[in-house]
Amino acid sequence: MELFRDEYEAKQPRKWGIEIYKRLEKRKHEGHTLLAPKPHIKAALEAVPTMEGPLDASTLLETFSDDDLCDVFIRLPNCKTLILQNWVSLSDKVLRCICMHMGPSITELDISGSHVTAANLEILMAQAESIRVLRINRCPRFDTSCMLQIARSAHNTLHELYAEGVPTFRYEPLQALCGFIGLDPPKVTRLRVLDLKDCPLEDVGLQAIAS
């Protein structure tokens, strides 16, 4: 009887959805079996004031490999404040690691001076369910598509947006923020602080905000 059941199950098509789900669930719990960190990773972790941060990983982006960065982020799943300033590029691997292991906990994100794109934000913000403060000061590539991604991900939670000196902030990104672009677009309705110092604002953008 046992052999018959095993043979029957072997002939059935594989349930890929269930298998992938089980693998993802297993990965969520991998942090419980982490090996002791390498000396340079241990030093980086000891520099973080508490398990909730703030974690300033800006300098780590320049000196750590992708695997080392992921090792740091995996060990701080309860971090609430993450600072990732002045990077030109981040690999999808690192962005997915941040998203999977830190995304639900982050309430404040600072990517000022970075060359962030909409594709980066689509990965990074996929599980960002609690972001209240976002800093994108002087981000040279932060355009309308980036703002649409932010609006989709954080329209119910975002309270403060700091966008000092963003060169693309004329009017379209602001229209995206206010839900004026796209088909049934989300609107960021809980915003209480908006810093647009040194942005090349145009009247159309200001009208969108005022509305």
Contacts in CASP RR format, 6 or more apart in sequence:
PFRMAT RR
TARGET T0000
AUTHOR 0000-0000-0000
METHOD contacts of the structure
MODEL  1
MELFRDEYEAKQPRKWGIEIYKRLEKRKHEGHTLLAPKPHIKAALEAVPT
MEGPLDASTLLETFSDDDLCDVFIRLPNCKTLILQNWVSLSDKVLRCICM
HMGPSITELDISGSHVTAANLEILMAQAESIRVLRINRCPRFDTSCMLQI
ARSAHNTLHELYAEGVPTFRYEPLQALCGFIGLDPPKVTRLRVLDLKDCP
LEDVGLQAIAS
27 100 0 8 1.000
28 100 0 8 1.000
30 74 0 8 1.000
31 74 0 8 1.000
31 75 0 8 1.000
31 77 0 8 1.000
34 74 0 8 1.000
34 75 0 8 1.000
36 42 0 8 1.000
37 45 0 8 1.000
37 71 0 8 1.000
37 75 0 8 1.000
38 68 0 8 1.000
38 71 0 8 1.000
40 64 0 8 1.000
40 68 0 8 1.000
41 68 0 8 1.000
41 71 0 8 1.000
41 72 0 8 1.000
41 75 0 8 1.000
44 60 0 8 1.000
44 64 0 8 1.000
44 72 0 8 1.000
45 72 0 8 1.000
45 75 0 8 1.000
45 76 0 8 1.000
48 54 0 8 1.000
48 55 0 8 1.000
48 76 0 8 1.000
48 79 0 8 1.000
51 76 0 8 1.000
51 78 0 8 1.000
51 79 0 8 1.000
52 78 0 8 1.000
52 79 0 8 1.000
52 80 0 8 1.000
52 81 0 8 1.000
52 105 0 8 1.000
53 76 0 8 1.000
53 79 0 8 1.000
53 80 0 8 1.000
53 81 0 8 1.000
54 79 0 8 1.000
54 80 0 8 1.000
54 81 0 8 1.000
54 82 0 8 1.000
54 83 0 8 1.000
54 108 0 8 1.000
55 76 0 8 1.000
55 79 0 8 1.000
55 81 0 8 1.000
55 82 0 8 1.000
55 83 0 8 1.000
56 83 0 8 1.000
56 85 0 8 1.000
57 69 0 8 1.000
57 72 0 8 1.000
57 73 0 8 1.000
57 82 0 8 1.000
57 83 0 8 1.000
57 84 0 8 1.000
58 83 0 8 1.000
58 84 0 8 1.000
58 85 0 8 1.000
58 86 0 8 1.000
58 87 0 8 1.000
60 68 0 8 1.000
60 69 0 8 1.000
60 72 0 8 1.000
61 69 0 8 1.000
61 84 0 8 1.000
61 87 0 8 1.000
61 90 0 8 1.000
64 72 0 8 1.000
66 91 0 8 1.000
66 93 0 8 1.000
66 94 0 8 1.000
69 94 0 8 1.000
69 97 0 8 1.000
70 93 0 8 1.000
70 94 0 8 1.000
70 97 0 8 1.000
73 94 0 8 1.000
73 97 0 8 1.000
73 98 0 8 1.000
73 101 0 8 1.000
73 102 0 8 1.000
74 97 0 8 1.000
74 101 0 8 1.000
76 101 0 8 1.000
76 102 0 8 1.000
77 101 0 8 1.000
77 102 0 8 1.000
77 105 0 8 1.000
78 105 0 8 1.000
79 102 0 8 1.000
79 105 0 8 1.000
79 106 0 8 1.000
80 105 0 8 1.000
80 106 0 8 1.000
80 107 0 8 1.000
80 108 0 8 1.000
81 106 0 8 1.000
81 107 0 8 1.000
81 108 0 8 1.000
81 109 0 8 1.000
81 110 0 8 1.000
82 98 0 8 1.000
82 102 0 8 1.000
82 106 0 8 1.000
82 108 0 8 1.000
82 109 0 8 1.000
82 110 0 8 1.000
83 110 0 8 1.000
84 90 0 8 1.000
84 109 0 8 1.000
84 110 0 8 1.000
84 111 0 8 1.000
84 114 0 8 1.000
85 110 0 8 1.000
85 111 0 8 1.000
85 112 0 8 1.000
85 113 0 8 1.000
85 114 0 8 1.000
86 112 0 8 1.000
86 113 0 8 1.000
86 114 0 8 1.000
87 111 0 8 1.000
87 114 0 8 1.000
87 115 0 8 1.000
88 114 0 8 1.000
88 115 0 8 1.000
89 115 0 8 1.000
90 120 0 8 1.000
92 123 0 8 1.000
95 120 0 8 1.000
95 123 0 8 1.000
95 124 0 8 1.000
96 123 0 8 1.000
98 124 0 8 1.000
99 123 0 8 1.000
99 124 0 8 1.000
99 125 0 8 1.000
99 126 0 8 1.000
99 127 0 8 1.000
99 128 0 8 1.000
100 127 0 8 1.000
103 127 0 8 1.000
103 128 0 8 1.000
103 129 0 8 1.000
104 127 0 8 1.000
104 128 0 8 1.000
104 129 0 8 1.000
104 130 0 8 1.000
105 130 0 8 1.000
106 128 0 8 1.000
106 130 0 8 1.000
106 131 0 8 1.000
107 130 0 8 1.000
107 131 0 8 1.000
107 132 0 8 1.000
107 133 0 8 1.000
108 131 0 8 1.000
108 132 0 8 1.000
108 133 0 8 1.000
108 134 0 8 1.000
108 135 0 8 1.000
109 128 0 8 1.000
109 131 0 8 1.000
109 133 0 8 1.000
109 134 0 8 1.000
109 135 0 8 1.000
110 134 0 8 1.000
110 135 0 8 1.000
111 134 0 8 1.000
111 135 0 8 1.000
111 136 0 8 1.000
111 139 0 8 1.000
112 135 0 8 1.000
112 136 0 8 1.000
112 137 0 8 1.000
112 138 0 8 1.000
112 139 0 8 1.000
112 162 0 8 1.000
113 136 0 8 1.000
113 137 0 8 1.000
113 138 0 8 1.000
113 139 0 8 1.000
113 140 0 8 1.000
114 139 0 8 1.000
115 139 0 8 1.000
115 140 0 8 1.000
115 141 0 8 1.000
116 136 0 8 1.000
116 139 0 8 1.000
116 141 0 8 1.000
116 142 0 8 1.000
116 146 0 8 1.000
117 141 0 8 1.000
117 145 0 8 1.000
117 146 0 8 1.000
118 143 0 8 1.000
118 145 0 8 1.000
118 146 0 8 1.000
118 148 0 8 1.000
118 149 0 8 1.000
121 146 0 8 1.000
121 149 0 8 1.000
121 150 0 8 1.000
121 153 0 8 1.000
122 149 0 8 1.000
125 131 0 8 1.000
125 149 0 8 1.000
125 150 0 8 1.000
125 153 0 8 1.000
125 154 0 8 1.000
126 153 0 8 1.000
128 153 0 8 1.000
128 154 0 8 1.000
129 157 0 8 1.000
130 157 0 8 1.000
131 153 0 8 1.000
131 154 0 8 1.000
131 157 0 8 1.000
131 158 0 8 1.000
132 157 0 8 1.000
132 158 0 8 1.000
132 159 0 8 1.000
132 160 0 8 1.000
133 158 0 8 1.000
133 159 0 8 1.000
133 160 0 8 1.000
133 162 0 8 1.000
134 150 0 8 1.000
134 154 0 8 1.000
134 158 0 8 1.000
134 160 0 8 1.000
134 161 0 8 1.000
134 162 0 8 1.000
135 162 0 8 1.000
136 142 0 8 1.000
136 161 0 8 1.000
136 162 0 8 1.000
136 163 0 8 1.000
136 166 0 8 1.000
137 162 0 8 1.000
137 163 0 8 1.000
137 164 0 8 1.000
137 165 0 8 1.000
137 166 0 8 1.000
137 195 0 8 1.000
138 164 0 8 1.000
138 165 0 8 1.000
138 166 0 8 1.000
139 146 0 8 1.000
139 163 0 8 1.000
139 166 0 8 1.000
140 166 0 8 1.000
140 167 0 8 1.000
140 168 0 8 1.000
141 168 0 8 1.000
142 163 0 8 1.000
142 166 0 8 1.000
142 168 0 8 1.000
142 169 0 8 1.000
142 173 0 8 1.000
143 168 0 8 1.000
143 172 0 8 1.000
143 173 0 8 1.000
144 168 0 8 1.000
144 172 0 8 1.000
144 173 0 8 1.000
144 175 0 8 1.000
144 176 0 8 1.000
144 181 0 8 1.000
146 173 0 8 1.000
147 173 0 8 1.000
147 174 0 8 1.000
147 176 0 8 1.000
147 177 0 8 1.000
148 176 0 8 1.000
148 181 0 8 1.000
148 182 0 8 1.000
148 185 0 8 1.000
150 158 0 8 1.000
150 177 0 8 1.000
150 188 0 8 1.000
151 176 0 8 1.000
151 177 0 8 1.000
151 179 0 8 1.000
151 185 0 8 1.000
151 186 0 8 1.000
151 187 0 8 1.000
151 188 0 8 1.000
152 186 0 8 1.000
154 188 0 8 1.000
155 186 0 8 1.000
155 187 0 8 1.000
155 188 0 8 1.000
155 189 0 8 1.000
156 189 0 8 1.000
156 190 0 8 1.000
157 190 0 8 1.000
158 188 0 8 1.000
158 190 0 8 1.000
158 191 0 8 1.000
159 190 0 8 1.000
159 191 0 8 1.000
159 192 0 8 1.000
159 193 0 8 1.000
160 191 0 8 1.000
160 192 0 8 1.000
160 193 0 8 1.000
160 194 0 8 1.000
161 177 0 8 1.000
161 188 0 8 1.000
161 191 0 8 1.000
161 193 0 8 1.000
161 194 0 8 1.000
161 195 0 8 1.000
162 193 0 8 1.000
162 195 0 8 1.000
163 169 0 8 1.000
163 194 0 8 1.000
163 195 0 8 1.000
163 196 0 8 1.000
163 199 0 8 1.000
164 195 0 8 1.000
164 196 0 8 1.000
164 197 0 8 1.000
164 198 0 8 1.000
164 199 0 8 1.000
165 197 0 8 1.000
165 198 0 8 1.000
165 199 0 8 1.000
166 173 0 8 1.000
166 196 0 8 1.000
166 199 0 8 1.000
167 199 0 8 1.000
167 200 0 8 1.000
169 196 0 8 1.000
169 199 0 8 1.000
169 200 0 8 1.000
169 201 0 8 1.000
170 199 0 8 1.000
170 200 0 8 1.000
170 201 0 8 1.000
170 202 0 8 1.000
170 205 0 8 1.000
171 201 0 8 1.000
171 202 0 8 1.000
171 203 0 8 1.000
171 204 0 8 1.000
171 205 0 8 1.000
171 208 0 8 1.000
172 181 0 8 1.000
174 201 0 8 1.000
174 205 0 8 1.000
174 206 0 8 1.000
174 208 0 8 1.000
174 209 0 8 1.000
175 181 0 8 1.000
175 204 0 8 1.000
175 205 0 8 1.000
175 208 0 8 1.000
176 185 0 8 1.000
177 188 0 8 1.000
177 191 0 8 1.000
177 208 0 8 1.000
177 209 0 8 1.000
178 187 0 8 1.000
178 188 0 8 1.000
178 208 0 8 1.000
178 209 0 8 1.000
178 211 0 8 1.000
179 185 0 8 1.000
179 186 0 8 1.000
179 187 0 8 1.000
179 188 0 8 1.000
180 208 0 8 1.000
194 209 0 8 1.000
END
